[in-house]
Amino acid sequence: MSGRIVVLPDDLTNKIAAGEVIERPASILKELLENALDAGADDIVVELKRGGCEAIRVIDNGSGIDPADAALAFSRFATSKIYQFDDIYKVQSFGFRGEALPSIASIARVEMVTKKPGALAGVKITAEAGDIKEITETGCPTGTAVSVTNIFGPVPVRRKFLKTEATEQGHCLDVVARLALSHPGLRLKVLANGRELLNIPAAKEARERLVLVLGSDFLDAMLPLFGKGAGLSLRGFASRPALTRANARHIYPFVNKRFIRDHLINHAVMTAYRNVMAAKRYPAVVLLIELSPQDVDVNVHPAKMEVRFREPKAVYELIVESLAGALGGLPAPVLGAVDAPLSPPPRTSSISPYHARVEEAFKRYTLTSANRGMEMPAVQGGPEKAAGRGGSYHLFSEAGREEMPPPLMFSDLNYVGQVMNSYLIFAAPDRMIIMDQHAAHERLLFERLKKEAGRPSYPGPSQRLLIPEIISLPPRDYAFLIDCLPLLRDCGFEIEPFGKDTVVIKAQPQLFADVEPQGLLQDFLAEFMDREDASLEAKKEKIYAFLACRGAVKAHRKLTPQEVAALCKDLDAIPNAASCPHGRPVYLIYTTGDLERMFKRR
């Protein structure tokens, strides 16, 4: 390289710009759907081939594009929404009409057919690798149809980052479901390889669309949300504290009907649910926030998935108070509204803690803090490593000295008792052993699943449900689950499709007979939906580890001496008994020397 500064050619800059907006087929679909909405469409058809990896087609009944402007739609920085700088902060549409087309055309082949209402004919434009190849007059219905093929053909390296067809199709269905949720009056149809996946009629309100993103099981457990502030309003739905999910994927915030991902909003939601929801569980929430376009900047992210609020504190406080009020059965809050009564009615004690914490939480909260994981502080003077099979645990090992006790057999140990209904204490002549009952049983179930699932005659003994469990799922969850059915069947589940976006669970492994099947399935989807393992074997092991964790005896459960004896006997018969499938220690060993040093006896 000469190190000289050069001006990049247009074809290269177009591809670089496309990389900021077009991450996967779902990104293309999102831009095309938003263009259709900006054109006033209320009826849209989506066609996907190979999950959107091969082709995407979007047909709308919107206003179309004037023939004189159609070619300009494929030019960079061409827009019908901005004519001066200040217009950037007044945009009420989803994008600058046509801005996405040059990005898409630079990494694919695009064919657009469009016609204005009342026009005698439409226009057909074909563009590929950033260049317009053809412009012709054609007959077509009013509206616009855009076909995208040869996706990532001009940038083949991007194809390597695509996931399976099922995964990419799932992301496309997510885009459609979110759009349908925020636009109840929109009619949507989705076809995949010629087969109809979705046919969503127009609805009067967002509640009728909740099943698309949450499944029908949530409908009866959703609380309505209402809130109002100065120039700010909030509508939506929130799940009752008893109905939870394993991650935050079911928090759906919309700002002026635009779906976003925002750490501030997520933090506000979790603040409202604090102390009313189990640890490490998350609610299902749909938030439809409306405010003036001048009070929110939608241009901070190339794909417009993030926004910046002019008054973030007001948004944060309204969300917390609205959720807290709904969870406490209180009237909707009116925060800072110009028409608020001079003497508002006093609030009950159930909401007052939230009002006091909002200021504190907001001061502590920063957008960058959400990128840092929560770490468990190390215990001072605590154990430093777990023993391997037949190894020793040295809490305070002296330099140059290693004590190697004889191999550990759990059945030979003297069981002393259970502490906090979670930890099992054993004694040996020269050692004390503390076992985590959940981690031990988890390792046992994992090894059993791994061994049994490899047999040709497996699945082994299954527990048939007295009443089969019928579960309705969002489209993306359903597609993913159907793709995973062979793996789940190998583990002993009997799950079958049961109509559109619905499955029926008829049996589950006897190992998990005491686990509620619907919750197990929902946690499985939350755990694996956005993961893509390199090999089938890696995916199997992660599923075995997940199932073992859910089926293992939990902490805070009292075990009988007979159950402890059986657990010890089984642990003696398996490998890798020193740690659970997730790497946590199953047991810790304290030698006589360790205990004497801890009590300052040596």
N, C-alpha and C positions, 0 to 999 in steps of 0.2 A: 504494500500500500504506500502511495506517495505522500499521504498526509495532507494533500491539497483539499481545499473546500470547494465542493461542486454543488450545483443545483440538481436535485434529483428529477428524473424524468416523470412525466405525468402518470404513466402506467404504474410506476413503482410507488409514487405517493398515494395513488388511489388504493393500492393493495394495503399499504400501511394504514391508511384511514379506515379501510374496511375491517382490519383486524381489531380496531377499537370498538366496532359496533357489532360485527358478525362473528360470534364465537362458535356457533353451532347452528344446525338447521332451525332450531326453535327461535334463534335471533332473527333469521330471515322472516319467519312466519310472523313474529311480533311486529316487525316494521311494516309488513304488508297489511296486516290487520289494522294497525293504527292509521295507515294511509287511507284505508277504506272507511274508517270511522270519521276521519277528517273530511271525507268527501260526502258525508251525510248518509252513508249506507245503513240500512236497518235489516238487511238480509244478506248473509255472507255464506259462501260454500268454500270449504277447505278440502283439498285433495292431497294426500301424501302417498309417496311411493318409497318403500323400504324405510319406513319411519321418518321420511323427510330427507334421508341421506342421498337419495337418487333424484327426487323431484318434489317440488311444492307448487301447488296452484291455488290461487285465491281469486274468487269471483265475487264481485259485489254489485249492488244496484244503486251505487252512489251517483254523484253528479258528473263523473267522468272528467276528462281533461280536454281542453280546447285543442284542436289539431295543430294550431300554430305554436302551442306551448308544450306539446307532447315530447318533442325532442329535447327541449330545455330541461325536462324532468330528469334526464340522465347526465346533466352537467353538475359538477361540484359547485356548491354554494348557491345553487339555484333554488329559490323558494317563493311561495306565494303568501308567506306569513310575515316577512320582515322587509321593511323598506327604509328604516332608519334604526340607529343603535338602540334607542329606548324601547323599540318594539320587542326586543329580546325578552324584556321583563314584563310584557303584557300578553304574551302568547297564551291563548286559551285552548289551543288544539293540542294534539298528542305529539306533533312534530312539525317541521317545516316541510310542507307538502313537496315530495319529490326528493328530499335530501338523502333518503336511504337508498334510492334506486341506483345512483352511481357506485355506492359502496358494494351493493349486491352484484351489480353488473361487472365489477372488477374481479370478482372471484367465482363467477358462474355465467351461464347463458340465460338471458332474460328476454322473454317475449311478452309484450304488453299490447292488449287490444282494448281501446277505450272509445266511448262515444258520449257526447253531451246530450241531454234531453232535447228532443225536437230536431236534432241534426239528421240529415238524410243518410249520412254514412259516418263510420268511425275511422280510426287510424290504427294501423298495426306497426309496431316498432320492435325490431330485434337488435339486441346489444350483447356483445360478448367480449370478455377480457377488457372491459372499459371502453370499447369502441362501438358506435352504432353501425350495424351492418345493413339494415333495411328499414325503409319507411314507405308504407303503402297504404292506400285507402282500402277499406274493407267494410263489409256489412256485419253488424253485430248489435246486440241489445244495448240499451242504455246502461251505463256503468263501466266498470273496468275489470278486466281479467288479466292477471299477471302469472305467468308460468316461469318457474326457475328450475333449470336443469344443469347438468354437468357441474354440480355444486363442488366448490374447491378444486375444480379441474385446473385452472390457471395457477393455483398454489397447492400442489399435491401434498406438500409437507403438512398442511393443515388437516388433511384426511386422516393422518396417523393419530390425531388426537380425538377423533370421533369414537364414541362408545358403541355398544351393540345397537342394532336397529330398534330393539324393544326399549332401550334406555332413551335413545334420541326421540322416538315416538312419544314416550312418556313426557319428555320435556315439552314437546309440541302440544300435547293435550293439556299440560299445565297452563300454557299460554292461553289456550282457548277457554279453559275453565275460569281463569282469572278475569278475562275480558267479559265473559258472560255474567260473572258475578257483579261487576261494576256497571254493566249496561243491561238491566233487566229487559228493556224493550227490544233488544237485538235478537234476531232469529239466526241461529248458527247450525250448520250441518258439517260434519267431518267424515270424510271417506278415506280409508286406508287400503291401498291396493285394490280399489273398487268395492270394498266392503264398508258398509255404513257403521261407523263407530259411535257417532253422536248425532242426535237430531233434536236440537233444543228450540222449542217454540218460544215466542215472545212471552214475557211475564210482566206482571204489574209491579212487583217489588223484589228486592234482593233476596228475601227469605226463601222464595221459591227456587232460587238458584244455589242455596247452600249445599244441597246434596252433591253438586258437582265437585266441590272442593273438600267437603267434610264427610260425605256419606250420609245416608238417611238416619243412621243411629244417633247422630248429633241433634237432629231437628227438635226432638222433644226435650232436649236438655240445654237449649240455647236461651239465654236471657237477652231481651232487647236492650239496646244502649241508645241513649239520647243525651246530648249535651250541647250547650250553646255558650259562646263567648263573644266579645266584641270583634265582629268581622270573622268569626270562626264558628263552625258547627260540626257536630259529630253524630253520626248514626252508625248502627252496627249491631253485632250479636257477640255474646261471650258465653262460653261453656260454664256450667256449674262446677264448683271446685272438685266434686267427686268424679267428674269425667275428664281425664287427663291424657296426655300423650307423652312419649319418651323424648321428644325434642321440640324445637320451636318452629318446625316446618308448617304448622297449622295456624300461625299468626299471619293474617293477611291484612296489611295496611294499604289503603288507597288514599291518594291525595288528589282531589279534583278528578276522580275516576281513574287515576293513573296508579297502577300497582308499583310499589316501591319496596326496597329493603332499607330499613333505617334503624340504626342502633338506639337512637334516642327513643323511638316509639316502642321498640321491644323492651327497653329498660323500664319505660313507664308502665307497660302491661305487667311485667313481673313484679314491679313495686306494688301494684294494686292487689296482686294475688299473694303477696307475702303473708305468711302465717295462716293462710286458709287452704294451702295446697301442699301436698307432700313434697319433700325435697327431691330435686332432680327430676321433677315432672313439670309439664308445661300445659297451658290451656289451649283451647281452640278459640280464636278471636278473629272477627272480621270488623275492621274499622274503616268507615267511609268518611273521610275528613274533607270538608269543603271550606275554602278560604279564597280571598281575592288573589288573582295571579300576581299582583304586585307584591304580595306578602310571602311568596315562595319562589325560589330559583330552581328551575327544573333542568338547568344546563350545566350542572356540576359533574355530570357523568355522561360519557359518550352515548351509552344506551339508555340514558334517562331513568336508571334504576335507583338513583339517589337524588335527594333534593336538599335544599338548605332553606330553613325557615327564617323569616325576619325576626319573629318573636318565638323562639323555641320553647321558652319557659311557659308561655301561654298554652302551647300545644301539649306539652308534657303534663301540665297541671290539669287540663281538661280531660285528658285520657285517664289519668289516675283517678280523678274525682268521679268521672262517669262510670268507670268500671267498679270502683268501690261502692258507689251508690247502687248499682245494679246487683252486686253480690250481697249487699246488705238490705235489699228490698226498699231502697229509698227513692224519693223523687229525683228526676234528672237535675243535675246542677246547672246553674246559670252563672258563669264566671265572668265578671267584668263586663257584662252586657249593659248597653246604655239604657235598656228598658227594665233593668233589674229593680225589684222593689226596694224601697228605702230601708225597710226592716225585714230582711228575709227570715223565714221561720227557722228556729234553732234546729240544728242537726242532732241526730241521735249519737250516742257514744260510739257506735260501731264505725262511724266514718271519721271521727275526730282524729284518731291516730294518723290516718292517711294525710289529712290536711297539714298536720304538723310535720310530717316526714317529707312532703314534696319539696320544700325549700332545701332541706338538708340533702336529699337524694340528688336534686338537680345540681347543687353546688359540687357534689363529689363526681358527678357524671361527666365524662368527656367522650367524644366520639372515638378517640384513639384508644380509650381504655377497653372498649369492647373487643379490640384485637388481641388483648392479652388474656391468656387462659388463667383460670383460677388454680393456684397451686397450693397443695397441702403443706404447711410448714413442717420442717423436720423436727422430731422430738429430740430434745437435747439429752445426750447420754443414752439414747435408745439403741436398739439393735442395728447393725450395719449391713448384714447380709443373711440370707436364708441358707439353711443347710441343703446340700444335695443328698441324694439317696445314699445313706451310709456315711454322710459327712458329719461335721460338727459345727455348732453355732458358737462363735467366739465373740462375746460382748466386749470384753476388755482383754484382748490377746496381747501378751507381752512380746516385745520385740525378740525375734529369733526363737520363739517357743510356740509349738503347735501341739495341741492335745487332740488325739484321734481316738474317740471312743469307738467301741465296737459298733457294727452295723445296727441300724435302728429297725426293730420290728414292733409295730404298734400293738400287736396282740400280746406281746410279752410285758407290756408296760402296766403299771398299777394305776387304774383310773381313780383319781381323787375326787373330781366333781366338776360342776359346770359353773362358770362365772358370768354374770350378767346375761344368762341364757344365750350366750353367743360363743364363749370360748371354753374349750375342754382342757382340764389340767390333768397331766399324767406325771407320775413319779417313777424314777429308776434309781438304782444305788448311787449313781454319780451325776445324775442330771434331773432337771425339771423341764417338761415339755408342755408348751401352750399351743393348742391347735385351734385354728379358725374353722368352726364347723361348716360354715357356708362354703369356704374355699375348698375344704376337703371333699365335701359331697359334690361340688362342682367339678373337680378334677375326676372324681369317680364316674360321674355321668358322662363326661366328655370322652373318657377312654372307652366306656361301654358303647356309646353311640358310634364312635370311630371304628370300633372293632366289629360291631354287629352290622353296621350299614354296608360294610364291604362284602358281606356274604351274599351269595346268589339267592338264597331263600328269604333274605330280609325283604320287606319289613317284618320285624318280630311281633311280639304280642302288642296289639293295639287295644285301646279302651274305646269301645263304641259309645257314642253319646246317646243317652236315653231319648233326648229330643235333639235332633240335628240343629246346629247353630247356623242360621242364615244371616249373612253379613253383606250389606250394601257398601260399596267402596267408590271413591272418586275414580274417574276414568284412568288416570295415570297409575294409581295404586293397583287397580284391577289388572291393567296390562302387565305390570311388573310381577304381580302375584302369579298370573297364568304362566309367565315365563319361568317361574321358580317351582312350579308344581312337581316336576320330576325329582328335584332335590328334596323337597318336603316329603314326597311319597317315600323316598329312600329312608327317611327318618321315622316313618311310621304314621304319618298323617294321611287321612283320606279326605281330600278337599276336591270339590268338583264345581265347575261353572253351573250357575243356577239362574239363568236369565241374564239380561243385560246389566253389566256392572255389578253382578251379585254372585256370591259363591256360597256353598253350603259345606260346613265342616261336619263330617259324619263320624270321624274317629280321630283320636290322637294317641301317641305312644303311651303305654302304661306307665312309663317313667314319669309322665307329666299328668297323671290322672287327676291330681288335685289342683291343677292350674286352670284358671278360667280361660276357655279357648279363644273367645273374642279378644280379650286383652292381650293374650299371647300373640295372636295374629297381628294386631295393630302395632304392638311393640316391635315385631319382626319387620314390618314395613318401615317403621320409623328408623330402625337400625340400618337397614340395607338399601333403602330406596336410592340414595345418592352415592352409593359406593360401587366401584367397578374393580373387581379383583382381576389380577393378571391371568389366573388359570382357574379351571373348574375345581381343582383340588384345593386351592387356597380358599375359594368360595365355600366349599364344603366344610372345611375346618372352622371357618368363621361362623357358619350356621350351627355347627355342633357346639361351639363354645357359647353361642347365644342361647341355644336351647338348654344347655347344661346350667347356665347361670339362672335362667328363669325357673328351671325345675328343681334346683338344689334347695335343700332345707335352708330357711332364712335365719338371719340373726334374730335374737330375742325369742327363740322358740325353745322350750324346755325339751330335752331329750332324756329318754329313760336309759338306765344302764345297759339294757339289752340292745337298744338302738346304737349306743356308743360302741358296744362290743362288735356288732355287725359291721359298723363303719370301719373300725380298725382292721377287721379281718379282710374286708374288701380292699382297703388301701394297701395291705401287704401284698396283694396279688397283682397290682398294676405298676407300670413304670411311671416315672416323672411325678411321684407323689409329693415332691417338695414344694410344688407351686401349682396354682390354679391355671386354667388355660389362658388367662389374661396376664400371667406373670407375677401375681401377688403370692407371697409365701403362704403355704398351708400350715406350717408350724414353725415355732421358734424354740431353740434349745438353750437352756442356761445350765452350764456345768457348775459343779461345786465351787470351783475357783471363781466363776463369774459372780455367784451369789455372795461368796465371802468378800469379794472386792466391793460389791455394791453396799454391803453392810459394814464396810471399813474394818473387816476382821483380818485383813492381810494387805 
